[in-house]
C-alpha cells in the first residue's frame, strides 16, 4: 500500500498540489499511490478534495495526535509549532500507511513553494 502525504498553504491551488505530488512520484520511481492524506482539518479543504477527485483515489485525514507521534527526516520549525512534527506531508503519509511504513519519497516542494508531498509504503495489506 502506497500513500501520498500532502501539505499545503491556504494560497495553494490544484496546480501547486499536483506539482508537489508529481515531484514525489518521480522521486519514488513513478510509483502509483492508493490514497492521499493530510491533517484532518486540511483534508476538508476544497483543493485537497479536488486533487483526490482528479486522481480518483480517496482523500483522507489524519488526526493531529497521530501526526505528533511521527518522526520525520525533514524538519521545519513552522510545521513543528503548528502540527507537532517536522514535516506534515511525511508524517501524514507515515501515519496513514501504518506501523511498518517507510518513506519511499521524502518531502518534495512545489515550484511555487505552496505545497509539499511525500510517499510512504507499507507492507501491511488493507492499510491507508
Secondary structure as GFF3:
##gff-version 3
##sequence-region A 1 128
A	DSSP	beta_strand	2	8	.	.	.	ID=ss1
A	DSSP	alpha_helix	14	27	.	.	.	ID=ss2
A	DSSP	beta_strand	35	39	.	.	.	ID=ss3
A	DSSP	three_ten_helix	42	44	.	.	.	ID=ss4
A	DSSP	alpha_helix	46	55	.	.	.	ID=ss5
A	DSSP	beta_strand	58	62	.	.	.	ID=ss6
A	DSSP	alpha_helix	64	67	.	.	.	ID=ss7
A	DSSP	alpha_helix	77	83	.	.	.	ID=ss8
A	DSSP	alpha_helix	88	97	.	.	.	ID=ss9
A	DSSP	beta_strand	102	109	.	.	.	ID=ss10
A	DSSP	beta_strand	115	121	.	.	.	ID=ss11
###
